[in-house]
Amino acid sequence: DKVTYPELWDLIFFHVPKGTRILFDNMLWHGRVLDPNSDKPSDKAVLATWKRVKESGASFTLFPVGDGILLTQKN
């Protein structure tokens, strides 16, 4: 459920030890993450998750398969 991704990030990331890996699916979300006019709740949630990941300082790799698999690691 992409709408809960930002909340899940906050719940998980800040409570796990360094080195923990977190995996998210659908992070390219049909290319809609590139559309600045996207206003669907799921689109906004994926974009908000990206923002949180980038601001967290976590290492991450995006695998461009399907709708994108994001592997993060807490540093």
Secondary structure, DSSP 8 states (H G I E B T S, - for coil): -GGGHHHHHHHHHTTS-TT-EEEEE-SSGGGGGG-TT---HHHHHHHHHHHHHHHHT-EEEEE-STT-EEEEE--
